[in-house]
Amino acid sequence: MPAPTPRIEIDLPKIEANTRTIVAMCRRAGVTDVIGVTKGTLAHPGVARAMLAGGATGLADARLLNLARLREAGFTAPLTLLRLPSLSQVDEVVRLADRSLNSEPETLRALSRVAVAAGRTHGVTLMVELGDRREGMPPEEVVEAARLVAGLPGLELVGVGTNLTCYGAVIPSPANVGRLVELAETVRREVGRPVPVVSGGNSSSLKLVMDGKLPRGVTELRIGDAVMRGHETSYGELIAGTTDETFTVVAEVVEVREKPSLPEGEMGHDAFWNVPTFVDRGVRRRAILALGRQDVAPENLAPLDQGMIVLGASSDHLLVDVSDAARPVRLGDEVRFRPSYAGILQAMTSPYVHQLVLGDNGVHAKSAGGASK
């Protein structure tokens, strides 16, 4: 039976190989721990296993549901909650995560109460704001926060960390990442506690590693996108020894016809309340695919067939100009795309996109919604 469409194909051996390459590169730069970030695939167990097999020393995710999925799948590797804990969910945070990233004293006190009641020790990484303007306390508050953690029962000060590029697009540099290393040393001196983890960022920090500019003293990086697609995310450079041929989105052609490039009639808003613009290229051969914005945004898909142009999409239909395609496109054909990181996340999230896992003791298909096939 042919694999169902639309689907996303997941090549686990390539993800494992990417992880191994990145781990080796990081260790040469003094980074002892690469944490595999699973949020882009909804903590897919196969992807998580591939990351660990490639040398990741732990796993991290932004969603408690995803951490629960990893626990239920039997993972014993240390799990980190990436998103700042919600006060309303501290019980689940302590139950599911070995460590969480924190910036609020009130949240730390709440985690302490829950950890004590549960008879657990919960690890804390204090997040520092170094310019990207997302999560993190100002550098001048870090020592006081470290003293607070040191005095709270049920909590262990694991380290300090920062996040760059994700919101403000601030690129990691020797200066801003070096500031984090300095803060860790200040905490060690002023608080008298070890700070074993200096978590120097995400896949965007790999450019510093590649260029030999990562400040010494960074012990950990949290890596998802680069493992999944082989690219550092400051400039989008493909990392030597990795591949981006890890995920493929496949959709079936449901119509192929010659049509004018320009719509005809009075124009208003489209289904998403946008006012589209069009270029008159004359009559073109156009394929409609059974894949829409409810599955993945068209701007996050790059056709693997030369000459194809993604025109746009509605909720359920993807429009592709195939006039100049390297091969003839017919009704019922499958068209393959390389998704961006956002495209992977969207396709993995959609309950309508089937998952085809390659290289996990064979080939395993999961239907849309996650049921085994």
N, C-alpha and C positions, 0 to 999 in steps of 0.2 A: 504493500500500500504506500503511495507517495506521501511524503510529509505534508501536513496541512499548512495552509497559508491563511492570513499573513503569519510569518514566523520570524523569530530571531534565532540565529545559529550561534552557539557559544563554543568556542574552541578552547577547551581546558588545557591541553598540552602547551599551547602558545601562551596562555596566561601564566602558567607555571614557569615557562622559560623566561618570559618578561620579568617575572618576580625574581628569579634567580640572578638575572643580569643586573637588575637594579640593586638587589641586596649586596652583591659582590662589589659594585661600584661604591655604594654607601659605606661599606665596611673599610674600604681603602681610604675613605675620607674621615674615618674615626667614628662613624655612626654605627653603633652596635645593634640598634633595634629599628627595623622597618615594620611598621604596623600596617597590616593590610586593611584598607577601608572598603567595606562591602556595600555601602549605601547605594551605589550606582546600579546594583543588581538586586536590590531588595534582599540582601544577605543570602544570595543563592548558595546553598551548601556546596555545590560543585566548585563554584568560583572560590569560596572560602578555603576549601581543601587544596585547590591549586595554589593559592597564595601561601598557605602554610608549607606545602610541599616544596615551594620555591625558596623557602627560607624566612618568610615573615615570622616574627616572634610573637605576634598577637594579632587580634582582629578588633576593628572599631566600626561603629555605626552611629548614625545620628538619631535613629528611631528605636524606641524600646520594643516595638513589635518585631523589628528585625533581630535585635539581640535575643528575644524570646525564641525566634526561629532557630538561631544558632544553638541555643541551649537545648531546645527540643531535639535538634539533630545530633546531639551528643558531643558537641565541641567542648574541649577542656582547656583550650588555649585561653590566656587572659583576654577579657573583653572590656573594651573602653566605650563609654557613651560620649560621642563627639559633641552633640548639642548640649548647651547648658541645661542642667536639670530644672524641670518645672517643680515649683513647690508642691503642687497637687499630685506629683508622681514620685516623690522621694522614696516611698516604700518600694516601688517597682525598680527604681534606680539601684537601690542597695541590693535587691534580690537578684537582679539580672546582670549588673555590671560590676566588675572588679574595681574599676576606676572610672571617674568622671572628670570632665573639664569644668572648672568653676571660676566665677568672678564675683559672686555676691555673698557677703558674710551671713546674711539671713539664711540663704540656702545651705551654707556650710553647717550652720547650727542645726537645721532641720535634718540634714543627712546624719549628723552625729547622733541625734536622738533616735533615729530609726536604726542606725547601725548598732547602737548599744542595746536596744530592745531586741534586735535580731541576733545578738551575740556574734556580730561580724566586725571585721575591720575593712573599711572602704577607703580605697586610694583616691587621693586628690591631686590633680595638676592645676596649679593656679595659672589662669590665662591672663596674658599681659597685652594691652593695647599698644601697638608699635606703629600705627599710622594707617591701617586699612579701615579703621572705624567700624569694625564689627564687634565681636565679643572681646572682653578683656578689661582689666582694671588699669588705671594709670600706673606707670612704673613706680611712682613715689608711694603707692599704697601696698606694694608687694610684700615688703618686710612685715608690716603690721598684719597683713592677711596670713602670712606664714606663721607668725606667732599665734594667731588665732587657731589655725589648724593644729599646731603643735600642742595647744592646750585643750583641744576638744577630744573627749574619749570616743573611740570607735572610728576615728579618722587617722590616716597616715599621709603625711606630706610626701608625695611621690616626686613631684618636680614642678617646673615652671614651663610654660609653653606659649606659643603665639600662633596666630593665623594671619596669613597675608594673601592678597590677590583675589580672594573669593568675593568680596564686596567692593572695596575701593579700588581694586586692580593695582594695588601697590606691590611692586616687584620686590622680592627678597633681595637684600644686599648685604655685603659684609658689615655695613654699619648697623642696619636695624636688627639683623640676626645676631650680630656681635653684642648688641645691647642686651639681648636676652641672656647670653652667656655671662655677661658681667653681672646681671641681676641675680643669676643663680649663685655666683660666688659671693655676692653681698648677703644673700639669705644665709648661706653657709656660715659666714663670718658673724653676722649680727644675731642670728637666731640660734646658732650652735647646733643645727640639725643638718644631716646629709641631704643633699638634693640630687638623687641619682639620675633623674631624667631631666634633660633639657630638650624639649620637644620643639624643634626648629621649623615646623611648618608642614606643608603638604607637597603635592607634586610640583608646585611652582619653585620650591627650594632646590629641586634637582639640577637646575641650571647652574647654581653655585657649585654643586658637587661636580658636575661635568667640567667646569672651568677651573677646578681646584681652588675655589675661593670661599668655600664654606668655612666659617670660623671654627677652629678647634674648640671642643667643649660641647658641641651639639651631639647628643647621644641618640636622638630618636627623630624619625620623620614619619608622618602619617600619609601613606601613599595609596591612592585608589586609581585615579585617572591614568597615571603613567603606567601602572601595571596592566590596566585594562586596554590601553590603546598605544602604549609605547612612546608617548609624547610628554616631555616636560611642559608645564602649562604657563610659564612666563612668556615664552615666545613661540611655543608650539613646535619646537624642534624635536624630530624623531631621535630617540636615544640610541646610540650605536649598540648593536646587538639585540635590539628589540624589534617587534613587528606590530603594526596596527591592524593586521588581518585576524583579529580575535573575535569580533562580532560582525554578523552580517544580517541585515534585514531583507526578507524576501517577500514579495507580493505578487499576486496573479493579475494578469491583464483581463479585464472584463469588457472592454470595448476598444476597438482600433478603427478610427475614421479620419478622413480628411475634413478639416474644419478651418474657417477663417481665424486668424489670430485675435481679431477684435470682436468683442461682444456686440450685439445689435440691439438697439432700443435704448430707452431712457435708463440711465444708470443711477443707482442709489448706493446703499450699503450692502456688503456681503453678509453671509450668515453670522460672521463674528463682529459685525458692526464696524468693519473697515471699509474705506473707499479705495478700491483697487485701481491701479493704473496698468495699462497694457501697451506693448510695442507692436505696431503693425508690421508683421513679417510675411503677410500674405497668407495663402492657404497652406496649412501645415498638417502633417500626419501626426495625430495625437492619440496616445494610449491613456486609458483610464484604468487605474489599478485599485484593487480592493484593500485600500489602506488609507486612513484619514487622520485628521488632527486629533481625534480621540485616541489614536494609537501613538503617533509620533508627528511632530511638526515637520513640514516639508523642508524647511531651511536646515534641518539637522540630518538630511540624507544626501549622500553623494552617489550617483549611479556608478556601478562598476563597468557598465558598457560604455565605451567611448561614443561620443556624439549625442548621447541622450541629455536632455535638459529638463530639470524639474520646474514646472510652471507654477504649481501651487496646489492647494488642497482645500476641500471642505471637510466636514466632520468625518465622512466615510469614504471619500474618493480622492485619490492622488492623480494629478494630471501631469503627464510627461510628454514632451515633444520628442518624437522618435524619428523625425524626418531624416536626420543625418546619422542615425544609429549605425554602428559598425555591422550589425546583423539585422535581418528583417524581424520585426516584432509582430506576432500573431495573437489572436484571441486564445486565451488559455496558457500563454507563455508565462514563465516566472521571470521577474526582473529583480536583480540583486543590488543592494545599496550598502555602502559603508556608513554607519551612523557615527555622529559625533558623540562626545560624552553625554550631552543632554539627550541625544537621540537614543542612546542605550538606556538611560534612566527611564525615558518615556515609554519605550517599547517594553521594557521589563516590568513597568508598572501597569500597563494596559492589560485588562483581563481578556482582551480579544486577540492578543498576539500569542501564538503558540511558541513554546521554547523547545529547541532541538539542541541537545547537549552532545558535543563531540568529544570523544576521548576519555570518557569517564567509565572505564571498564566496558567500552563499546559505545554504542550510540543510543541515547535515551531521549524520547520525545515526551514533552508534557503539553497537554492541551491548554488552551486558553483557560485561565482561572486556576491552573496548577494541578489539575488531575492527571494522573499517570495515563499514558497511552500504551 
